[in-house]
Amino acid sequence: MKKGLYIGLGGLALALGTIGIFVPFLPTTVFYLLTGFFWLRSSEKLHTKFIQSESYHKYVEEPLVKKKMTTKSMIKMFIVMFIVFLIPCVLVDNLVMRVTMGIVYVSHVIFLTWYLKGKRGKTSEVVELGEPYD
């Protein structure tokens, strides 16, 4: 019963996320993340396959769970974030929005640097992101 519900909800989230590619007010990324959430909890086999994948280890486990992100990787991440934050600042002529975006960007840089580089000793307390809820 639970497995079927998770598969169905994951399918619904996938459909809404795909529609969100074409309809501006539906958040595609959120629905795709929900799809992963539901489908990974629908099957232990699928969950195991996911957490053993190379992409999971490269993009989730190493940098976020184990906090083994190099300075070069962090700089690349901050440059991409800067470009993403810069786009609306260039396209929209609103000083309040630009200042807010600048504050949010600087906050991201400070928090992520502290989280990824400053808390290395506490990684044993981190719950793995790939562990299913029961």
Phi and psi in radians as a Rosetta constraint file:
Dihedral C 1 N 2 CA 2 C 2 CIRCULARHARMONIC -1.104 0.35
Dihedral N 2 CA 2 C 2 N 3 CIRCULARHARMONIC -0.716 0.35
Dihedral C 2 N 3 CA 3 C 3 CIRCULARHARMONIC -1.080 0.35
Dihedral N 3 CA 3 C 3 N 4 CIRCULARHARMONIC -0.800 0.35
Dihedral C 3 N 4 CA 4 C 4 CIRCULARHARMONIC -1.101 0.35
Dihedral N 4 CA 4 C 4 N 5 CIRCULARHARMONIC -0.683 0.35
Dihedral C 4 N 5 CA 5 C 5 CIRCULARHARMONIC -1.108 0.35
Dihedral N 5 CA 5 C 5 N 6 CIRCULARHARMONIC -0.785 0.35
Dihedral C 5 N 6 CA 6 C 6 CIRCULARHARMONIC -1.114 0.35
Dihedral N 6 CA 6 C 6 N 7 CIRCULARHARMONIC -0.716 0.35
Dihedral C 6 N 7 CA 7 C 7 CIRCULARHARMONIC -1.118 0.35
Dihedral N 7 CA 7 C 7 N 8 CIRCULARHARMONIC -0.761 0.35
Dihedral C 7 N 8 CA 8 C 8 CIRCULARHARMONIC -1.115 0.35
Dihedral N 8 CA 8 C 8 N 9 CIRCULARHARMONIC -0.801 0.35
Dihedral C 8 N 9 CA 9 C 9 CIRCULARHARMONIC -1.130 0.35
Dihedral N 9 CA 9 C 9 N 10 CIRCULARHARMONIC -0.648 0.35
Dihedral C 9 N 10 CA 10 C 10 CIRCULARHARMONIC -1.114 0.35
Dihedral N 10 CA 10 C 10 N 11 CIRCULARHARMONIC -0.723 0.35
Dihedral C 10 N 11 CA 11 C 11 CIRCULARHARMONIC -1.118 0.35
Dihedral N 11 CA 11 C 11 N 12 CIRCULARHARMONIC -0.717 0.35
Dihedral C 11 N 12 CA 12 C 12 CIRCULARHARMONIC -1.106 0.35
Dihedral N 12 CA 12 C 12 N 13 CIRCULARHARMONIC -0.768 0.35
Dihedral C 12 N 13 CA 13 C 13 CIRCULARHARMONIC -1.117 0.35
Dihedral N 13 CA 13 C 13 N 14 CIRCULARHARMONIC -0.676 0.35
Dihedral C 13 N 14 CA 14 C 14 CIRCULARHARMONIC -1.105 0.35
Dihedral N 14 CA 14 C 14 N 15 CIRCULARHARMONIC -0.769 0.35
Dihedral C 14 N 15 CA 15 C 15 CIRCULARHARMONIC -1.093 0.35
Dihedral N 15 CA 15 C 15 N 16 CIRCULARHARMONIC -0.789 0.35
Dihedral C 15 N 16 CA 16 C 16 CIRCULARHARMONIC -1.131 0.35
Dihedral N 16 CA 16 C 16 N 17 CIRCULARHARMONIC -0.686 0.35
Dihedral C 16 N 17 CA 17 C 17 CIRCULARHARMONIC -1.125 0.35
Dihedral N 17 CA 17 C 17 N 18 CIRCULARHARMONIC -0.696 0.35
Dihedral C 17 N 18 CA 18 C 18 CIRCULARHARMONIC -1.177 0.35
Dihedral N 18 CA 18 C 18 N 19 CIRCULARHARMONIC -0.701 0.35
Dihedral C 18 N 19 CA 19 C 19 CIRCULARHARMONIC -1.095 0.35
Dihedral N 19 CA 19 C 19 N 20 CIRCULARHARMONIC -0.616 0.35
Dihedral C 19 N 20 CA 20 C 20 CIRCULARHARMONIC -1.109 0.35
Dihedral N 20 CA 20 C 20 N 21 CIRCULARHARMONIC -0.313 0.35
Dihedral C 20 N 21 CA 21 C 21 CIRCULARHARMONIC -1.118 0.35
Dihedral N 21 CA 21 C 21 N 22 CIRCULARHARMONIC -0.619 0.35
Dihedral C 21 N 22 CA 22 C 22 CIRCULARHARMONIC -1.752 0.35
Dihedral N 22 CA 22 C 22 N 23 CIRCULARHARMONIC -0.383 0.35
Dihedral C 22 N 23 CA 23 C 23 CIRCULARHARMONIC -1.895 0.35
Dihedral N 23 CA 23 C 23 N 24 CIRCULARHARMONIC 2.051 0.35
Dihedral C 23 N 24 CA 24 C 24 CIRCULARHARMONIC -1.068 0.35
Dihedral N 24 CA 24 C 24 N 25 CIRCULARHARMONIC -0.482 0.35
Dihedral C 24 N 25 CA 25 C 25 CIRCULARHARMONIC -1.550 0.35
Dihedral N 25 CA 25 C 25 N 26 CIRCULARHARMONIC -0.062 0.35
Dihedral C 25 N 26 CA 26 C 26 CIRCULARHARMONIC -1.673 0.35
Dihedral N 26 CA 26 C 26 N 27 CIRCULARHARMONIC 2.174 0.35
Dihedral C 26 N 27 CA 27 C 27 CIRCULARHARMONIC -1.387 0.35
Dihedral N 27 CA 27 C 27 N 28 CIRCULARHARMONIC 1.776 0.35
Dihedral C 27 N 28 CA 28 C 28 CIRCULARHARMONIC -1.001 0.35
Dihedral N 28 CA 28 C 28 N 29 CIRCULARHARMONIC -0.861 0.35
Dihedral C 28 N 29 CA 29 C 29 CIRCULARHARMONIC -1.057 0.35
Dihedral N 29 CA 29 C 29 N 30 CIRCULARHARMONIC -0.756 0.35
Dihedral C 29 N 30 CA 30 C 30 CIRCULARHARMONIC -1.076 0.35
Dihedral N 30 CA 30 C 30 N 31 CIRCULARHARMONIC -0.764 0.35
Dihedral C 30 N 31 CA 31 C 31 CIRCULARHARMONIC -1.192 0.35
Dihedral N 31 CA 31 C 31 N 32 CIRCULARHARMONIC -0.631 0.35
Dihedral C 31 N 32 CA 32 C 32 CIRCULARHARMONIC -1.182 0.35
Dihedral N 32 CA 32 C 32 N 33 CIRCULARHARMONIC -0.645 0.35
Dihedral C 32 N 33 CA 33 C 33 CIRCULARHARMONIC -1.148 0.35
Dihedral N 33 CA 33 C 33 N 34 CIRCULARHARMONIC -0.693 0.35
Dihedral C 33 N 34 CA 34 C 34 CIRCULARHARMONIC -1.099 0.35
Dihedral N 34 CA 34 C 34 N 35 CIRCULARHARMONIC -0.667 0.35
Dihedral C 34 N 35 CA 35 C 35 CIRCULARHARMONIC -1.016 0.35
Dihedral N 35 CA 35 C 35 N 36 CIRCULARHARMONIC -0.846 0.35
Dihedral C 35 N 36 CA 36 C 36 CIRCULARHARMONIC -1.066 0.35
Dihedral N 36 CA 36 C 36 N 37 CIRCULARHARMONIC -0.743 0.35
Dihedral C 36 N 37 CA 37 C 37 CIRCULARHARMONIC -0.999 0.35
Dihedral N 37 CA 37 C 37 N 38 CIRCULARHARMONIC -0.890 0.35
Dihedral C 37 N 38 CA 38 C 38 CIRCULARHARMONIC -1.219 0.35
Dihedral N 38 CA 38 C 38 N 39 CIRCULARHARMONIC -0.777 0.35
Dihedral C 38 N 39 CA 39 C 39 CIRCULARHARMONIC -1.211 0.35
Dihedral N 39 CA 39 C 39 N 40 CIRCULARHARMONIC -0.590 0.35
Dihedral C 39 N 40 CA 40 C 40 CIRCULARHARMONIC -1.212 0.35
Dihedral N 40 CA 40 C 40 N 41 CIRCULARHARMONIC -0.458 0.35
Dihedral C 40 N 41 CA 41 C 41 CIRCULARHARMONIC -1.586 0.35
Dihedral N 41 CA 41 C 41 N 42 CIRCULARHARMONIC -0.102 0.35
Dihedral C 41 N 42 CA 42 C 42 CIRCULARHARMONIC -1.421 0.35
Dihedral N 42 CA 42 C 42 N 43 CIRCULARHARMONIC -0.402 0.35
Dihedral C 42 N 43 CA 43 C 43 CIRCULARHARMONIC -2.602 0.35
Dihedral N 43 CA 43 C 43 N 44 CIRCULARHARMONIC 2.220 0.35
Dihedral C 43 N 44 CA 44 C 44 CIRCULARHARMONIC -1.112 0.35
Dihedral N 44 CA 44 C 44 N 45 CIRCULARHARMONIC -0.637 0.35
Dihedral C 44 N 45 CA 45 C 45 CIRCULARHARMONIC -1.104 0.35
Dihedral N 45 CA 45 C 45 N 46 CIRCULARHARMONIC -0.790 0.35
Dihedral C 45 N 46 CA 46 C 46 CIRCULARHARMONIC -1.139 0.35
Dihedral N 46 CA 46 C 46 N 47 CIRCULARHARMONIC -0.712 0.35
Dihedral C 46 N 47 CA 47 C 47 CIRCULARHARMONIC -1.065 0.35
Dihedral N 47 CA 47 C 47 N 48 CIRCULARHARMONIC -0.814 0.35
Dihedral C 47 N 48 CA 48 C 48 CIRCULARHARMONIC -1.104 0.35
Dihedral N 48 CA 48 C 48 N 49 CIRCULARHARMONIC -0.749 0.35
Dihedral C 48 N 49 CA 49 C 49 CIRCULARHARMONIC -1.062 0.35
Dihedral N 49 CA 49 C 49 N 50 CIRCULARHARMONIC -0.723 0.35
Dihedral C 49 N 50 CA 50 C 50 CIRCULARHARMONIC -1.136 0.35
Dihedral N 50 CA 50 C 50 N 51 CIRCULARHARMONIC -0.857 0.35
Dihedral C 50 N 51 CA 51 C 51 CIRCULARHARMONIC -1.304 0.35
Dihedral N 51 CA 51 C 51 N 52 CIRCULARHARMONIC -0.191 0.35
Dihedral C 51 N 52 CA 52 C 52 CIRCULARHARMONIC -1.699 0.35
Dihedral N 52 CA 52 C 52 N 53 CIRCULARHARMONIC -0.006 0.35
Dihedral C 52 N 53 CA 53 C 53 CIRCULARHARMONIC -1.287 0.35
Dihedral N 53 CA 53 C 53 N 54 CIRCULARHARMONIC 2.683 0.35
Dihedral C 53 N 54 CA 54 C 54 CIRCULARHARMONIC -1.126 0.35
Dihedral N 54 CA 54 C 54 N 55 CIRCULARHARMONIC -0.675 0.35
Dihedral C 54 N 55 CA 55 C 55 CIRCULARHARMONIC -1.117 0.35
Dihedral N 55 CA 55 C 55 N 56 CIRCULARHARMONIC -0.710 0.35
Dihedral C 55 N 56 CA 56 C 56 CIRCULARHARMONIC -1.071 0.35
Dihedral N 56 CA 56 C 56 N 57 CIRCULARHARMONIC -0.816 0.35
Dihedral C 56 N 57 CA 57 C 57 CIRCULARHARMONIC -1.133 0.35
Dihedral N 57 CA 57 C 57 N 58 CIRCULARHARMONIC -0.691 0.35
Dihedral C 57 N 58 CA 58 C 58 CIRCULARHARMONIC -1.283 0.35
Dihedral N 58 CA 58 C 58 N 59 CIRCULARHARMONIC -0.753 0.35
Dihedral C 58 N 59 CA 59 C 59 CIRCULARHARMONIC -1.808 0.35
Dihedral N 59 CA 59 C 59 N 60 CIRCULARHARMONIC -0.274 0.35
Dihedral C 59 N 60 CA 60 C 60 CIRCULARHARMONIC -2.059 0.35
Dihedral N 60 CA 60 C 60 N 61 CIRCULARHARMONIC -1.036 0.35
Dihedral C 60 N 61 CA 61 C 61 CIRCULARHARMONIC -1.155 0.35
Dihedral N 61 CA 61 C 61 N 62 CIRCULARHARMONIC -0.900 0.35
Dihedral C 61 N 62 CA 62 C 62 CIRCULARHARMONIC -1.098 0.35
Dihedral N 62 CA 62 C 62 N 63 CIRCULARHARMONIC -0.955 0.35
Dihedral C 62 N 63 CA 63 C 63 CIRCULARHARMONIC -1.347 0.35
Dihedral N 63 CA 63 C 63 N 64 CIRCULARHARMONIC -0.617 0.35
Dihedral C 63 N 64 CA 64 C 64 CIRCULARHARMONIC -1.707 0.35
Dihedral N 64 CA 64 C 64 N 65 CIRCULARHARMONIC -0.716 0.35
Dihedral C 64 N 65 CA 65 C 65 CIRCULARHARMONIC -1.471 0.35
Dihedral N 65 CA 65 C 65 N 66 CIRCULARHARMONIC -0.888 0.35
Dihedral C 65 N 66 CA 66 C 66 CIRCULARHARMONIC -1.527 0.35
Dihedral N 66 CA 66 C 66 N 67 CIRCULARHARMONIC -0.166 0.35
Dihedral C 66 N 67 CA 67 C 67 CIRCULARHARMONIC 0.978 0.35
Dihedral N 67 CA 67 C 67 N 68 CIRCULARHARMONIC 0.761 0.35
Dihedral C 67 N 68 CA 68 C 68 CIRCULARHARMONIC -1.854 0.35
Dihedral N 68 CA 68 C 68 N 69 CIRCULARHARMONIC 1.040 0.35
Dihedral C 68 N 69 CA 69 C 69 CIRCULARHARMONIC -1.769 0.35
Dihedral N 69 CA 69 C 69 N 70 CIRCULARHARMONIC 2.254 0.35
Dihedral C 69 N 70 CA 70 C 70 CIRCULARHARMONIC -1.304 0.35
Dihedral N 70 CA 70 C 70 N 71 CIRCULARHARMONIC 2.808 0.35
Dihedral C 70 N 71 CA 71 C 71 CIRCULARHARMONIC -1.085 0.35
Dihedral N 71 CA 71 C 71 N 72 CIRCULARHARMONIC -0.667 0.35
Dihedral C 71 N 72 CA 72 C 72 CIRCULARHARMONIC -1.076 0.35
Dihedral N 72 CA 72 C 72 N 73 CIRCULARHARMONIC -0.738 0.35
Dihedral C 72 N 73 CA 73 C 73 CIRCULARHARMONIC -1.141 0.35
Dihedral N 73 CA 73 C 73 N 74 CIRCULARHARMONIC -0.679 0.35
Dihedral C 73 N 74 CA 74 C 74 CIRCULARHARMONIC -1.139 0.35
Dihedral N 74 CA 74 C 74 N 75 CIRCULARHARMONIC -0.708 0.35
Dihedral C 74 N 75 CA 75 C 75 CIRCULARHARMONIC -1.102 0.35
Dihedral N 75 CA 75 C 75 N 76 CIRCULARHARMONIC -0.762 0.35
Dihedral C 75 N 76 CA 76 C 76 CIRCULARHARMONIC -1.045 0.35
Dihedral N 76 CA 76 C 76 N 77 CIRCULARHARMONIC -0.766 0.35
Dihedral C 76 N 77 CA 77 C 77 CIRCULARHARMONIC -1.070 0.35
Dihedral N 77 CA 77 C 77 N 78 CIRCULARHARMONIC -0.763 0.35
Dihedral C 77 N 78 CA 78 C 78 CIRCULARHARMONIC -1.211 0.35
Dihedral N 78 CA 78 C 78 N 79 CIRCULARHARMONIC -0.566 0.35
Dihedral C 78 N 79 CA 79 C 79 CIRCULARHARMONIC -1.162 0.35
Dihedral N 79 CA 79 C 79 N 80 CIRCULARHARMONIC -0.783 0.35
Dihedral C 79 N 80 CA 80 C 80 CIRCULARHARMONIC -1.092 0.35
Dihedral N 80 CA 80 C 80 N 81 CIRCULARHARMONIC -0.748 0.35
Dihedral C 80 N 81 CA 81 C 81 CIRCULARHARMONIC -1.070 0.35
Dihedral N 81 CA 81 C 81 N 82 CIRCULARHARMONIC -0.707 0.35
Dihedral C 81 N 82 CA 82 C 82 CIRCULARHARMONIC -1.074 0.35
Dihedral N 82 CA 82 C 82 N 83 CIRCULARHARMONIC -0.749 0.35
Dihedral C 82 N 83 CA 83 C 83 CIRCULARHARMONIC -1.109 0.35
Dihedral N 83 CA 83 C 83 N 84 CIRCULARHARMONIC -0.752 0.35
Dihedral C 83 N 84 CA 84 C 84 CIRCULARHARMONIC -1.106 0.35
Dihedral N 84 CA 84 C 84 N 85 CIRCULARHARMONIC -0.696 0.35
Dihedral C 84 N 85 CA 85 C 85 CIRCULARHARMONIC -1.293 0.35
Dihedral N 85 CA 85 C 85 N 86 CIRCULARHARMONIC -0.492 0.35
Dihedral C 85 N 86 CA 86 C 86 CIRCULARHARMONIC -1.283 0.35
Dihedral N 86 CA 86 C 86 N 87 CIRCULARHARMONIC -0.583 0.35
Dihedral C 86 N 87 CA 87 C 87 CIRCULARHARMONIC -0.957 0.35
Dihedral N 87 CA 87 C 87 N 88 CIRCULARHARMONIC -0.942 0.35
Dihedral C 87 N 88 CA 88 C 88 CIRCULARHARMONIC -1.163 0.35
Dihedral N 88 CA 88 C 88 N 89 CIRCULARHARMONIC -0.499 0.35
Dihedral C 88 N 89 CA 89 C 89 CIRCULARHARMONIC -1.166 0.35
Dihedral N 89 CA 89 C 89 N 90 CIRCULARHARMONIC -0.570 0.35
Dihedral C 89 N 90 CA 90 C 90 CIRCULARHARMONIC -1.376 0.35
Dihedral N 90 CA 90 C 90 N 91 CIRCULARHARMONIC -0.686 0.35
Dihedral C 90 N 91 CA 91 C 91 CIRCULARHARMONIC -1.368 0.35
Dihedral N 91 CA 91 C 91 N 92 CIRCULARHARMONIC -0.491 0.35
Dihedral C 91 N 92 CA 92 C 92 CIRCULARHARMONIC -1.982 0.35
Dihedral N 92 CA 92 C 92 N 93 CIRCULARHARMONIC 2.208 0.35
Dihedral C 92 N 93 CA 93 C 93 CIRCULARHARMONIC -1.617 0.35
Dihedral N 93 CA 93 C 93 N 94 CIRCULARHARMONIC 1.409 0.35
Dihedral C 93 N 94 CA 94 C 94 CIRCULARHARMONIC -2.532 0.35
Dihedral N 94 CA 94 C 94 N 95 CIRCULARHARMONIC 1.958 0.35
Dihedral C 94 N 95 CA 95 C 95 CIRCULARHARMONIC -1.102 0.35
Dihedral N 95 CA 95 C 95 N 96 CIRCULARHARMONIC -0.713 0.35
Dihedral C 95 N 96 CA 96 C 96 CIRCULARHARMONIC -1.067 0.35
Dihedral N 96 CA 96 C 96 N 97 CIRCULARHARMONIC -0.763 0.35
Dihedral C 96 N 97 CA 97 C 97 CIRCULARHARMONIC -1.123 0.35
Dihedral N 97 CA 97 C 97 N 98 CIRCULARHARMONIC -0.731 0.35
Dihedral C 97 N 98 CA 98 C 98 CIRCULARHARMONIC -1.106 0.35
Dihedral N 98 CA 98 C 98 N 99 CIRCULARHARMONIC -0.753 0.35
Dihedral C 98 N 99 CA 99 C 99 CIRCULARHARMONIC -1.128 0.35
Dihedral N 99 CA 99 C 99 N 100 CIRCULARHARMONIC -0.766 0.35
Dihedral C 99 N 100 CA 100 C 100 CIRCULARHARMONIC -1.058 0.35
Dihedral N 100 CA 100 C 100 N 101 CIRCULARHARMONIC -0.793 0.35
Dihedral C 100 N 101 CA 101 C 101 CIRCULARHARMONIC -1.078 0.35
Dihedral N 101 CA 101 C 101 N 102 CIRCULARHARMONIC -0.682 0.35
Dihedral C 101 N 102 CA 102 C 102 CIRCULARHARMONIC -1.117 0.35
Dihedral N 102 CA 102 C 102 N 103 CIRCULARHARMONIC -0.753 0.35
Dihedral C 102 N 103 CA 103 C 103 CIRCULARHARMONIC -1.128 0.35
Dihedral N 103 CA 103 C 103 N 104 CIRCULARHARMONIC -0.756 0.35
Dihedral C 103 N 104 CA 104 C 104 CIRCULARHARMONIC -1.115 0.35
Dihedral N 104 CA 104 C 104 N 105 CIRCULARHARMONIC -0.719 0.35
Dihedral C 104 N 105 CA 105 C 105 CIRCULARHARMONIC -1.106 0.35
Dihedral N 105 CA 105 C 105 N 106 CIRCULARHARMONIC -0.840 0.35
Dihedral C 105 N 106 CA 106 C 106 CIRCULARHARMONIC -1.088 0.35
Dihedral N 106 CA 106 C 106 N 107 CIRCULARHARMONIC -0.675 0.35
Dihedral C 106 N 107 CA 107 C 107 CIRCULARHARMONIC -1.082 0.35
Dihedral N 107 CA 107 C 107 N 108 CIRCULARHARMONIC -0.731 0.35
Dihedral C 107 N 108 CA 108 C 108 CIRCULARHARMONIC -1.056 0.35
Dihedral N 108 CA 108 C 108 N 109 CIRCULARHARMONIC -0.801 0.35
Dihedral C 108 N 109 CA 109 C 109 CIRCULARHARMONIC -1.061 0.35
Dihedral N 109 CA 109 C 109 N 110 CIRCULARHARMONIC -0.806 0.35
Dihedral C 109 N 110 CA 110 C 110 CIRCULARHARMONIC -1.141 0.35
Dihedral N 110 CA 110 C 110 N 111 CIRCULARHARMONIC -0.884 0.35
Dihedral C 110 N 111 CA 111 C 111 CIRCULARHARMONIC -1.124 0.35
Dihedral N 111 CA 111 C 111 N 112 CIRCULARHARMONIC -0.817 0.35
Dihedral C 111 N 112 CA 112 C 112 CIRCULARHARMONIC -1.154 0.35
Dihedral N 112 CA 112 C 112 N 113 CIRCULARHARMONIC -0.641 0.35
Dihedral C 112 N 113 CA 113 C 113 CIRCULARHARMONIC -1.114 0.35
Dihedral N 113 CA 113 C 113 N 114 CIRCULARHARMONIC -0.785 0.35
Dihedral C 113 N 114 CA 114 C 114 CIRCULARHARMONIC -1.110 0.35
Dihedral N 114 CA 114 C 114 N 115 CIRCULARHARMONIC -0.784 0.35
Dihedral C 114 N 115 CA 115 C 115 CIRCULARHARMONIC -1.163 0.35
Dihedral N 115 CA 115 C 115 N 116 CIRCULARHARMONIC -0.804 0.35
Dihedral C 115 N 116 CA 116 C 116 CIRCULARHARMONIC -1.449 0.35
Dihedral N 116 CA 116 C 116 N 117 CIRCULARHARMONIC -0.500 0.35
Dihedral C 116 N 117 CA 117 C 117 CIRCULARHARMONIC -1.923 0.35
Dihedral N 117 CA 117 C 117 N 118 CIRCULARHARMONIC -0.496 0.35
Dihedral C 117 N 118 CA 118 C 118 CIRCULARHARMONIC -1.572 0.35
Dihedral N 118 CA 118 C 118 N 119 CIRCULARHARMONIC -0.309 0.35
Dihedral C 118 N 119 CA 119 C 119 CIRCULARHARMONIC -1.964 0.35
Dihedral N 119 CA 119 C 119 N 120 CIRCULARHARMONIC 0.605 0.35
Dihedral C 119 N 120 CA 120 C 120 CIRCULARHARMONIC -1.073 0.35
Dihedral N 120 CA 120 C 120 N 121 CIRCULARHARMONIC -0.543 0.35
Dihedral C 120 N 121 CA 121 C 121 CIRCULARHARMONIC -1.288 0.35
Dihedral N 121 CA 121 C 121 N 122 CIRCULARHARMONIC -0.234 0.35
Dihedral C 121 N 122 CA 122 C 122 CIRCULARHARMONIC -1.778 0.35
Dihedral N 122 CA 122 C 122 N 123 CIRCULARHARMONIC 0.290 0.35
Dihedral C 122 N 123 CA 123 C 123 CIRCULARHARMONIC -1.196 0.35
Dihedral N 123 CA 123 C 123 N 124 CIRCULARHARMONIC -0.375 0.35
Dihedral C 123 N 124 CA 124 C 124 CIRCULARHARMONIC -1.205 0.35
Dihedral N 124 CA 124 C 124 N 125 CIRCULARHARMONIC -0.378 0.35
Dihedral C 124 N 125 CA 125 C 125 CIRCULARHARMONIC -1.503 0.35
Dihedral N 125 CA 125 C 125 N 126 CIRCULARHARMONIC -0.181 0.35
Dihedral C 125 N 126 CA 126 C 126 CIRCULARHARMONIC -1.303 0.35
Dihedral N 126 CA 126 C 126 N 127 CIRCULARHARMONIC 2.268 0.35
Dihedral C 126 N 127 CA 127 C 127 CIRCULARHARMONIC -1.395 0.35
Dihedral N 127 CA 127 C 127 N 128 CIRCULARHARMONIC 2.332 0.35
Dihedral C 127 N 128 CA 128 C 128 CIRCULARHARMONIC -1.087 0.35
Dihedral N 128 CA 128 C 128 N 129 CIRCULARHARMONIC 2.410 0.35
Dihedral C 128 N 129 CA 129 C 129 CIRCULARHARMONIC -1.161 0.35
Dihedral N 129 CA 129 C 129 N 130 CIRCULARHARMONIC -0.438 0.35
Dihedral C 129 N 130 CA 130 C 130 CIRCULARHARMONIC -1.515 0.35
Dihedral N 130 CA 130 C 130 N 131 CIRCULARHARMONIC -0.074 0.35
Dihedral C 130 N 131 CA 131 C 131 CIRCULARHARMONIC -1.268 0.35
Dihedral N 131 CA 131 C 131 N 132 CIRCULARHARMONIC 2.338 0.35
Dihedral C 131 N 132 CA 132 C 132 CIRCULARHARMONIC -1.336 0.35
Dihedral N 132 CA 132 C 132 N 133 CIRCULARHARMONIC 2.708 0.35
Dihedral C 132 N 133 CA 133 C 133 CIRCULARHARMONIC -1.553 0.35
Dihedral N 133 CA 133 C 133 N 134 CIRCULARHARMONIC 2.506 0.35
